[in-house]
Amino acid sequence: MTSPGTRFRRAVARLTAGCLLTAGLVGAGPAVAESAEPADPALAAARVVPVQLTGPADKRFNLVVMGDGYTAEETAAFRADVDTHLGVLWSIEPFASYRSYINVWTVEVPSAESGVDCDPGLDAPRRDTPLDMGFWGGCNPNSVQRLLTVNSGKAAALADLVPGTSPANRQIVALANSDTYGGAGGSYATASGGNALSSLITPHEIGHSLGGLQDEYDYYARGVAGGAYEGTEPASAHHTLLTESQMREQRAKWWRWLGEPSEAGGVIGRHEGGLYSTAGVWRPSRHSIMKTLGYAFDQVEREVMVRAISAKVNLVQDHTPNAAPIGADRTVWVDTLHPLGGELDVVWRLDGRTLKTGDARTVDLRTLFLSPGAHTVTATVSDPTPFVRDPAVRGSAALTRTVSWTVDRALTTPDDHTAAAFTGHTPTTAPVGAWSVVHADTTHPTRATPAVRWRLDGRPVANPGNDRDLDLRALRLGPGTHTLTARIPGTEAELRWTVDARPATASYELSAPLRTVNRPGRPVEYVYDGPFTMGLAARDDQPGAVVRQFRVNGDGWYTYYGWPTDAEAPFRFSPSGTVIDDLVYGKLGRSRAVPWDDATPDYGTHTIEYRTIDAAGNVGPAKSFLVTLVKPRG
């Protein structure tokens, strides 16, 4: 049975869908215990639940989440933990912009007993669970408590129950029914489902397994500085021995991003430490999700992840058959993916000459008035994302695809009499965010090109060029809820979405200050001479998880999770930070991640900003207050 505290935490999670994270090295080894033959009873009892479907499994990157140690009565708790983890994942770029490339499935397997092995100590009982998950590296006295392993064979067998997935197009995440801090990474990611720090283990481990990103920690064993790096130039895209001048001269590593404000805070440059070494190797940003899990991927890592996610799918989902020549008396078409963060470009060419098609997905060959003989028509689909600056990445199959057809005027195409109708579209069952791209694909009659007409709150919306996508950001919607429709003229086909243009709101609660100062034209100021706490709450008029974030003095946005030892406790700021399990949290002013970072208090006035990211992806406006830290008297 779960403890009353655990039951209370589960209830709070279901009510608030709060978003939690981790900061620092999760485990000290791989995420899998020894392989074993999967248990048939577990397979028979397993239930595959689609959580988010954006397309066929064989054409998507599939996230397969499974729980261990959740009894049948705790299924709701497992689902609440999954919601929390996904809420954080979708708040992080590039997952936010490329969420539409990803399917999410859960595999629910009731456990005979609640909990997992050796939790929290080696003397804790073993549990009868489907995946044999356990702390201490699977109850190994020579391991560490936080190393949470899973039986690889059983996990793979359960994932195989999801039709259309394979090791090549999926990532397995195993959540343990536990409030104890722990997890591990590799081909499989593991995390405790209910610990305050666990929900950012997932994107960090996907960074490893999908993107090939490396840890930026300057230690391997917690509490032990890693020493000087002694290797050659790292293969890692985000570690180097080169100076900034050498990067520019050689056009190497992250030279294209040097000097940019980092998405993780500070400026992209050359920051010492990484690959478990404190010196002799450099990373792009002071901190990022690969160093301290709570910050974003910086631009260097984000570019890697865009390529990695995009390489798991094909920008061209379908097209006019091209195995044999086609006639010039018909339409030719491509169906593309639809990133939430921006429209894809489509360039059509006839015999190498670019056509003025306005980014359309369908071209009527009859309008080209082709001369007799054979011609070549091509459609090049590319992703113009600003997240990628490397031309080699832009030109790779991950971000650029070309389809070609041989067109012969001598051929005649029979009319297939296909009726105009919608075939695929942005889901209408949940609100869409005011920042996103909404799409509506149609059938492809051989003699016609169905048009899509958009209306917002009953008024026509101009949408030149590609009419299958509508970028809501360009409409600059006012706050509130709007109704968006897409219709095919001359038919009864209509799609309808609710557009959520009202971000969630956030509020803060601080411990009692020495005094409060109100000055005209300035945020309210609170004065402290020592530690203080900050709780962040969020409210939204739409369902779904809301991520709360804060930052200090314009540094990187940091996901709020409560406190490492208690998700329900407020975050604690202190002059030098608080050491918990050999990591440091909450230093006011310049951040401090490990005990050997500078602990000197930053006395003076600091600006703390806070904001929300709701389930539709809306980012709330940042609000702020001031904190002045003074030296204690005496």
KAGI-V44207 format. One line per field, one symbol per residue. phi: phi as a letter, one per 40 degrees, with the letter a starting at -180 (. if undefined). psi: psi as a letter, one per 30 degrees, with the letter a starting at -180 (. if undefined). burial: I if it has 24 or more other ideal C-beta (glycine too) atoms within 12 Angstrom, else O. A space follows every 50 residues. Layout:
phi->???
psi->???
burial->???
This chain:
phi->.ccdcccccccccccbfcbbabahccbbaccbcccacccddcccccbcbc cabbiddcbbcbcbbbbbgccdcbdcccccccdcccdcdccbcccccbdc cbcbbbbcbcccbcgbcfbcbcccccbcbcbfcacfgggccccbdccbbb cccccccccccccgbadcbabcbbbccaccciiaahcbbbaccbcdbccc cdccccdccccgcbcbcbabcdgbdcgccbccdccdcbbabccccccccc fbfcccbdgccccchgbcaabchifgbcagabbcbdaaccbbcicccccc ccccccccccccbbdccaaddbcbdbccbacbabbbcbcccicccbbbbb fgccccbggccbbcccccfccdhcbbbbbbbabcdccbbcdccdccccba bbbbbcbbcccbbcccfcccacbaaddccbdbcccccbbacbcbccbabd cbbbbbfgbdbcacgcccbbcccccfccdhbbbbbbbbdgbccabbbcbc bbccbbabbbccccabbbbdgbccbbbbbacabbbbbbbacbchcbcbba abfgcccbccbgbdcacccccbcadbgbcbfgbbbgccgccabbdccdbc ccchcbbbbaabbcccgcccccbaabbbbbcccg
psi->klleeeeeeeeeeeefhlkllljakelgalfkakllkkkeeeeefkkkjk ejjfakefglkkjjkklkgjlefgeeeeeeeeeeeeeeeffkkgeefgef fkkkkkjkjkkelkllkhjflffllkkjlfghkklhhhhjfgalefjjll jeeeeeeeeffjkfllffglkkkkkkilgkklallbekklkkegkfgffg eeeeeeeeeefgllkgkglekkfjkfakkgaakkfkfgklflleeeeeef hlbhfffkfkkkfgkakkcjkkklhgkflgkllelellffejjfllklee eeeeeeeeeffflkejfllkkgfllllghllklkkllikfflklkkkkkj hfkkkighglfkkjffffhkllaklkkljjkljgkffkfjeeeeflfefk kkklkkkkffkkkkkfhkkklkellkkgflkklfflkkljlllikfgljk lkkkkjhfkkkkilbjgfkjjfeffiklkaklkklkljkglgkkkklkjj gjllllllkllklelkkjkkgllkkkklgallljkklkkkglllkkkkll lkhgakkkkkgbkefjffllkjkleflkkjhglkkgkkbklkelfflkgk kilakkkjlllljlffgkjlkklllkkkklkkk.
burial->OIOOOIOOIIOIIIOIIIIIIIIIIIIIIIIIIOOOOIIOOIIOOIIIII IIIIIOIOIIIIIIIIIIIIIOOIIOIIIIIIIIIIIIIIIIIIIIIIII IIIIIIIIIIIOIIIIIIIIOOOOOOIOIIIIIIIIIIIOOOIIIIIIII IIIIIIIIIIIIOIIOOOIIIIIIIIIIIIIIIIIIIIIIIIIIIIIIII IIIIIIIIIIIOIIIIIIIIOIOOOIOOIOOOOIOIIIIIIIOOOOIOOO OOIIIIIIOOOIIIIIIIIIIIIIIIIIOIIIIIIIIIIIIIIIIIIIII IIIIIIIIIIIIIIIIIIIIOOOOIIIIIIIIIIIIIIIIIIIIIIIIII OOOOIOIOIIIIIIIOOIOIOOOOIIIIIIIIIOIOIIIIOOIIOOOIII IIIIIIIIOOOOIOOOOOOIOIIIIIIOOOIIIIIIIIIIIIIIIIOIII IIIIIIOOOOIOIOOIIIIIIIIOIOIOOOIIIIIIIIOOOOIOIIIIII IIIIIIOIOIOOIOOOOOOOOOIOIIIIOIIIIIIIIIOIOIOIIIIIII IIIOIIIIIIIIIIOIIIIIIIIIIIIIIIIIIIIIIIIIIIIIIOIOOO IIOOIIIIIIIIIIIIIIIIOOIIIIIIIIOOOO
